[in-house]
């Protein structure tokens, strides 16, 4: 008994001496150069996954170092590169038999900490990040606190609300989508748009916003469980602040999204609001109170186009609601300006083309905000077609004299599609989700080659890998038929087959993914993406991606065939497979 009592007293003494909290703080992820120095250690040691962190421990990361802590259940403190932070306090208490209160404070010396909080049932959070400028406290949110070498503090709120208590006692409340910057002298300002900040502060805001996104990406790539919508919240905040991601960072974002589990959207069946919902409400303040106010902001040419747009079936109620958000209003202005610019191509009414294709008009705002250059390609392509021969892959718009499809668009070989006709997949659900194959279209010889236009508003995904036979076929066999496939964001073709008498193929989208495709000998193939460069084995944003088994006349295409980024001088295609850019794009080719 005495021995038991001795070790009990010894254990309590050791706990007190080392300041071990009742609430265990652990390292759940480490990468790169990262060190921990406990208060009872003379030197730092490499951080190890799984080790506990006691109060007073100093955590430091190098240029490639990252550490993720759990200072309390449901909270991830993601420590960015080039950061020094100290665990100031961590504890828990039980105010009642059914309630637990968790408390933790991190003291940030330099660098950044990105925090992701998922409140647990029956738990109360008291979580804060301290800097020389003040104390940032949260009660269930995603936010970043950054401190540069000059001692300037920046806070980025991706979701929720932050209470900032400054060193002089002032308290500021920061809401979703806002950024706050506090100078060493205590001067502070916050904004919902970085354009409202000085150039120096804009650079700071952009730095820490991108650090937020990069840190969340690192966590997702490492398999760390964070809130499913944390990344999207950060992206929404960046967009609404007016920050554009680099192509490389955007490519990482696109890849990371494929790693996230599918979840029920926030607000489904509840009153919970998403980041976009909240920011949209905030942007209402800077939008337009009425259609008349919006019209007054336009010049004469823009007003003329907008009048045409209103005549396509938009109700005043829908337009008023849409224009009340500044981002949406800006999207309409961009679309109007696109219409005006394309009139220089002798296209009488470019917006009418989108309306005839079923992707604009009648309170449908599908294309507003879509990639402008992708839309330009769509409009130019479809403007030269006979728009009376459009086959929409949508039950309500399908021509009355043709069978209504069930789960796929199937056009039998006995029914021809006339030259200069279209098959279009409208909608914003991400992809068509339909099959399209055995499509035969008319041609009239070399003097009058005909074209079949196939497209979608944003994403066109066609998977024919399990089907036999050709997808696109000309009816005459004279090798003068052409197939043009266009979308604004993505075209993903798997197992698509072009008959030997298809003489030309044009595929255009911001990103193009091709798998299990053989281009027949003599066919001229033009593949135009945002950056106009080729990639093999994976999907990269803005590129023409040969995912697997892409060949020409049966010979697999390899990087050697595209050594110049477009086509090799002695490649197996004879120069007939060409990589280019979307209309209006510069031929930059990021690696």
PyMOL commands that set and color helices and strands:
alter all, ss='L'
color gray80, all
select helices_A, chain A and resi 2-18+194-196+199-221+230-241+247-257+275-286+291-296+300-310+316-323+326-345+350-356+372-383+395-397+446-448+559-562
alter helices_A, ss='H'
color red, helices_A
select strands_A, chain A and resi 25-31+34-37+45-46+52-53+58-61+66-70+75-79+84-96+99-117+123-131+134-138+142-147+153-159+161-166+171-175+179-182+188-191+390-392+409-410+421-425+436-437+439-441+451-456+459-463+472-474+481-486+490-494+502-508+511-519+524-529+534-536+544-552+555-556+577-581
alter strands_A, ss='S'
color yellow, strands_A
deselect
rebuild
show_as cartoon
